[in-house]
């Protein structure tokens, strides 16, 4: 069972974190939520662009969490990012950017975060470009993300060593 550490990056609504934690647990992952907020450094802020540099954020996130004994460290970030990216990954780390999900309802935001969480974990595990009806088919933007299911196909589950019992 893959171990996932869920990290709040700056202030994030607890209902989002709880929904992602429950969803990942239901999908066969062992999830722990980091008890503290990871605050982003102002040195990652690009003042001329009015937002944070995602690569710089990911680097500081990596410095803090890389050595932790988890298969995946998943940060949920509610900060303005200067790129249109929905997420960033590096080794076993992923940051999901809430603000780039467009203004939608809380339910839609949670649904998108669930899909992005599964996709990021799969990407870290080396799964991409699945040909089946699966989250690992990939996406370029939120509109393509909305069309994908919020689950792995049987092939991807097998590659992740996930069974239906968790």
Short mmCIF file of the C-alpha atoms (twelve columns), coordinates in Angstrom:
data_MODEL
# 
_entry.id   MODEL 
# 
loop_
_atom_site.group_PDB 
_atom_site.id 
_atom_site.type_symbol 
_atom_site.label_atom_id 
_atom_site.label_alt_id 
_atom_site.label_comp_id 
_atom_site.label_asym_id 
_atom_site.label_seq_id 
_atom_site.Cartn_x 
_atom_site.Cartn_y 
_atom_site.Cartn_z 
_atom_site.pdbx_PDB_model_num 
ATOM 1   C CA . UNK A 1   0.000   0.000  0.000   1 
ATOM 2   C CA . UNK A 2   1.465   3.344  -1.028  1 
ATOM 3   C CA . UNK A 3   1.946   5.805  1.811   1 
ATOM 4   C CA . UNK A 4   0.897   9.394  1.108   1 
ATOM 5   C CA . UNK A 5   1.630   12.458 3.223   1 
ATOM 6   C CA . UNK A 6   -0.910  15.225 2.598   1 
ATOM 7   C CA . UNK A 7   0.417   18.730 3.290   1 
ATOM 8   C CA . UNK A 8   -1.448  22.014 3.576   1 
ATOM 9   C CA . UNK A 9   0.534   24.706 1.728   1 
ATOM 10  C CA . UNK A 10  -0.428  28.067 3.214   1 
ATOM 11  C CA . UNK A 11  -4.010  28.220 4.462   1 
ATOM 12  C CA . UNK A 12  -6.303  25.672 2.786   1 
ATOM 13  C CA . UNK A 13  -9.916  24.937 3.698   1 
ATOM 14  C CA . UNK A 14  -9.941  21.851 5.963   1 
ATOM 15  C CA . UNK A 15  -12.917 20.385 4.088   1 
ATOM 16  C CA . UNK A 16  -10.714 20.166 0.967   1 
ATOM 17  C CA . UNK A 17  -7.965  18.342 2.839   1 
ATOM 18  C CA . UNK A 18  -10.420 15.989 4.536   1 
ATOM 19  C CA . UNK A 19  -12.138 15.189 1.231   1 
ATOM 20  C CA . UNK A 20  -8.817  14.393 -0.484  1 
ATOM 21  C CA . UNK A 21  -7.608  12.306 2.464   1 
ATOM 22  C CA . UNK A 22  -10.835 10.270 2.558   1 
ATOM 23  C CA . UNK A 23  -10.878 9.828  -1.214  1 
ATOM 24  C CA . UNK A 24  -7.283  8.585  -1.370  1 
ATOM 25  C CA . UNK A 25  -7.901  6.227  1.560   1 
ATOM 26  C CA . UNK A 26  -10.978 4.824  -0.217  1 
ATOM 27  C CA . UNK A 27  -8.772  4.265  -3.268  1 
ATOM 28  C CA . UNK A 28  -6.264  2.068  -1.470  1 
ATOM 29  C CA . UNK A 29  -3.676  4.536  -0.158  1 
ATOM 30  C CA . UNK A 30  -2.449  4.953  3.397   1 
ATOM 31  C CA . UNK A 31  -2.843  8.703  4.030   1 
ATOM 32  C CA . UNK A 32  -1.541  10.895 6.839   1 
ATOM 33  C CA . UNK A 33  -2.112  14.636 7.018   1 
ATOM 34  C CA . UNK A 34  0.877   16.721 8.074   1 
ATOM 35  C CA . UNK A 35  -0.125  18.511 11.302  1 
ATOM 36  C CA . UNK A 36  1.377   21.903 10.403  1 
ATOM 37  C CA . UNK A 37  0.903   24.382 7.582   1 
ATOM 38  C CA . UNK A 38  3.839   24.628 5.178   1 
ATOM 39  C CA . UNK A 39  4.248   28.355 4.579   1 
ATOM 40  C CA . UNK A 40  5.706   29.402 1.243   1 
ATOM 41  C CA . UNK A 41  8.617   31.808 1.228   1 
ATOM 42  C CA . UNK A 42  8.312   35.298 -0.170  1 
ATOM 43  C CA . UNK A 43  11.545  34.576 -2.079  1 
ATOM 44  C CA . UNK A 44  9.466   32.440 -4.470  1 
ATOM 45  C CA . UNK A 45  7.194   35.384 -5.273  1 
ATOM 46  C CA . UNK A 46  7.622   37.130 -8.629  1 
ATOM 47  C CA . UNK A 47  6.564   40.681 -7.864  1 
ATOM 48  C CA . UNK A 48  6.457   41.777 -11.500 1 
ATOM 49  C CA . UNK A 49  4.058   38.910 -12.331 1 
ATOM 50  C CA . UNK A 50  2.013   39.073 -9.114  1 
ATOM 51  C CA . UNK A 51  2.365   35.394 -8.237  1 
ATOM 52  C CA . UNK A 52  4.616   32.576 -7.100  1 
ATOM 53  C CA . UNK A 53  7.060   30.679 -9.289  1 
ATOM 54  C CA . UNK A 54  5.900   27.047 -9.216  1 
ATOM 55  C CA . UNK A 55  9.424   25.647 -9.718  1 
ATOM 56  C CA . UNK A 56  10.782  27.673 -6.821  1 
ATOM 57  C CA . UNK A 57  7.854   26.581 -4.627  1 
ATOM 58  C CA . UNK A 58  8.449   22.956 -5.533  1 
ATOM 59  C CA . UNK A 59  12.160  23.293 -4.724  1 
ATOM 60  C CA . UNK A 60  11.456  24.689 -1.241  1 
ATOM 61  C CA . UNK A 61  8.762   22.026 -0.715  1 
ATOM 62  C CA . UNK A 62  11.331  19.370 -1.705  1 
ATOM 63  C CA . UNK A 63  13.921  20.725 0.736   1 
ATOM 64  C CA . UNK A 64  11.406  20.378 3.554   1 
ATOM 65  C CA . UNK A 65  9.747   17.048 2.739   1 
ATOM 66  C CA . UNK A 66  12.000  14.940 0.504   1 
ATOM 67  C CA . UNK A 67  13.440  12.856 3.339   1 
ATOM 68  C CA . UNK A 68  10.089  11.980 4.875   1 
ATOM 69  C CA . UNK A 69  9.300   8.222  4.857   1 
ATOM 70  C CA . UNK A 70  6.383   8.344  2.401   1 
ATOM 71  C CA . UNK A 71  6.013   7.141  -1.169  1 
ATOM 72  C CA . UNK A 72  4.314   10.409 -2.149  1 
ATOM 73  C CA . UNK A 73  4.214   13.826 -0.484  1 
ATOM 74  C CA . UNK A 74  1.214   15.704 -1.839  1 
ATOM 75  C CA . UNK A 75  0.892   19.429 -1.154  1 
ATOM 76  C CA . UNK A 76  -2.384  21.276 -1.660  1 
ATOM 77  C CA . UNK A 77  -1.514  24.919 -2.350  1 
ATOM 78  C CA . UNK A 78  -3.842  27.904 -2.320  1 
ATOM 79  C CA . UNK A 79  -1.459  30.553 -3.623  1 
ATOM 80  C CA . UNK A 80  -1.355  32.511 -6.900  1 
ATOM 81  C CA . UNK A 81  0.952   30.831 -9.431  1 
ATOM 82  C CA . UNK A 82  2.426   32.677 -12.425 1 
ATOM 83  C CA . UNK A 83  2.047   29.703 -14.765 1 
ATOM 84  C CA . UNK A 84  -1.197  28.067 -15.894 1 
ATOM 85  C CA . UNK A 85  -0.057  24.740 -14.416 1 
ATOM 86  C CA . UNK A 86  -2.543  22.797 -12.337 1 
ATOM 87  C CA . UNK A 87  0.217   20.876 -10.562 1 
ATOM 88  C CA . UNK A 88  3.971   20.348 -10.367 1 
ATOM 89  C CA . UNK A 89  5.863   17.142 -9.581  1 
ATOM 90  C CA . UNK A 90  9.448   16.324 -8.692  1 
ATOM 91  C CA . UNK A 91  10.608  12.878 -7.649  1 
ATOM 92  C CA . UNK A 92  8.111   11.755 -4.980  1 
ATOM 93  C CA . UNK A 93  6.651   15.231 -4.438  1 
ATOM 94  C CA . UNK A 94  3.635   16.955 -5.971  1 
ATOM 95  C CA . UNK A 95  2.007   20.346 -5.500  1 
ATOM 96  C CA . UNK A 96  -1.587  20.895 -6.605  1 
ATOM 97  C CA . UNK A 97  -2.569  24.502 -7.249  1 
ATOM 98  C CA . UNK A 98  -6.156  25.311 -6.257  1 
ATOM 99  C CA . UNK A 99  -6.230  28.813 -7.710  1 
ATOM 100 C CA . UNK A 100 -5.561  27.574 -11.241 1 
ATOM 101 C CA . UNK A 101 -8.692  25.410 -11.178 1 
ATOM 102 C CA . UNK A 102 -10.852 28.383 -12.234 1 
ATOM 103 C CA . UNK A 103 -13.694 29.804 -10.180 1 
ATOM 104 C CA . UNK A 104 -16.139 26.987 -9.607  1 
ATOM 105 C CA . UNK A 105 -18.189 25.545 -6.770  1 
ATOM 106 C CA . UNK A 106 -16.555 23.852 -3.797  1 
ATOM 107 C CA . UNK A 107 -17.893 20.486 -5.020  1 
ATOM 108 C CA . UNK A 108 -16.286 20.975 -8.453  1 
ATOM 109 C CA . UNK A 109 -13.006 22.075 -6.853  1 
ATOM 110 C CA . UNK A 110 -12.981 18.951 -4.665  1 
ATOM 111 C CA . UNK A 111 -13.759 16.722 -7.660  1 
ATOM 112 C CA . UNK A 112 -10.887 18.258 -9.636  1 
ATOM 113 C CA . UNK A 113 -8.494  17.935 -6.694  1 
ATOM 114 C CA . UNK A 114 -9.411  14.262 -6.324  1 
ATOM 115 C CA . UNK A 115 -8.578  13.628 -9.966  1 
ATOM 116 C CA . UNK A 116 -5.367  15.654 -9.782  1 
ATOM 117 C CA . UNK A 117 -4.324  13.747 -6.650  1 
ATOM 118 C CA . UNK A 118 -4.751  10.381 -8.360  1 
ATOM 119 C CA . UNK A 119 -3.009  11.638 -11.492 1 
ATOM 120 C CA . UNK A 120 -0.060  13.074 -9.540  1 
ATOM 121 C CA . UNK A 121 0.420   9.844  -7.586  1 
ATOM 122 C CA . UNK A 122 0.276   7.859  -10.828 1 
ATOM 123 C CA . UNK A 123 2.741   10.196 -12.521 1 
ATOM 124 C CA . UNK A 124 5.180   9.884  -9.616  1 
ATOM 125 C CA . UNK A 125 4.854   6.083  -9.941  1 
ATOM 126 C CA . UNK A 126 5.702   6.278  -13.655 1 
ATOM 127 C CA . UNK A 127 2.198   5.894  -15.094 1 
ATOM 128 C CA . UNK A 128 1.282   8.214  -17.954 1 
ATOM 129 C CA . UNK A 129 -0.472  8.012  -21.274 1 
ATOM 130 C CA . UNK A 130 -2.806  5.140  -20.394 1 
ATOM 131 C CA . UNK A 131 -5.015  4.121  -23.322 1 
ATOM 132 C CA . UNK A 132 -7.875  2.876  -21.125 1 
ATOM 133 C CA . UNK A 133 -10.734 4.833  -19.570 1 
ATOM 134 C CA . UNK A 134 -8.567  6.034  -16.695 1 
ATOM 135 C CA . UNK A 135 -7.333  9.194  -14.970 1 
ATOM 136 C CA . UNK A 136 -3.856  8.356  -16.309 1 
ATOM 137 C CA . UNK A 137 -4.899  9.168  -19.885 1 
ATOM 138 C CA . UNK A 138 -3.715  12.652 -18.984 1 
ATOM 139 C CA . UNK A 139 -5.037  16.157 -19.526 1 
ATOM 140 C CA . UNK A 140 -3.852  19.573 -20.690 1 
ATOM 141 C CA . UNK A 141 -6.343  21.805 -18.868 1 
ATOM 142 C CA . UNK A 142 -9.289  21.753 -16.475 1 
ATOM 143 C CA . UNK A 143 -11.756 21.095 -19.276 1 
ATOM 144 C CA . UNK A 144 -9.943  17.874 -20.265 1 
ATOM 145 C CA . UNK A 145 -9.576  16.997 -16.575 1 
ATOM 146 C CA . UNK A 146 -13.355 17.270 -16.146 1 
ATOM 147 C CA . UNK A 147 -13.863 14.654 -18.878 1 
ATOM 148 C CA . UNK A 148 -11.666 12.043 -17.169 1 
ATOM 149 C CA . UNK A 149 -12.911 9.533  -14.592 1 
ATOM 150 C CA . UNK A 150 -11.719 9.821  -10.995 1 
ATOM 151 C CA . UNK A 151 -10.283 6.312  -10.883 1 
ATOM 152 C CA . UNK A 152 -7.479  4.116  -12.197 1 
ATOM 153 C CA . UNK A 153 -8.174  1.359  -14.708 1 
ATOM 154 C CA . UNK A 154 -7.361  -2.235 -13.721 1 
ATOM 155 C CA . UNK A 155 -3.988  -2.089 -15.535 1 
ATOM 156 C CA . UNK A 156 -2.898  1.036  -13.662 1 
ATOM 157 C CA . UNK A 157 -4.177  -0.359 -10.343 1 
ATOM 158 C CA . UNK A 158 -2.059  -3.456 -10.924 1 
ATOM 159 C CA . UNK A 159 1.025   -1.349 -11.696 1 
ATOM 160 C CA . UNK A 160 0.414   0.622  -8.488  1 
ATOM 161 C CA . UNK A 161 -0.213  -2.600 -6.506  1 
ATOM 162 C CA . UNK A 162 -3.717  -1.464 -5.538  1 
ATOM 163 C CA . UNK A 163 -6.516  -3.972 -5.219  1 
ATOM 164 C CA . UNK A 164 -10.214 -3.258 -4.779  1 
ATOM 165 C CA . UNK A 165 -9.980  -3.996 -1.077  1 
ATOM 166 C CA . UNK A 166 -7.337  -1.252 -0.632  1 
# 
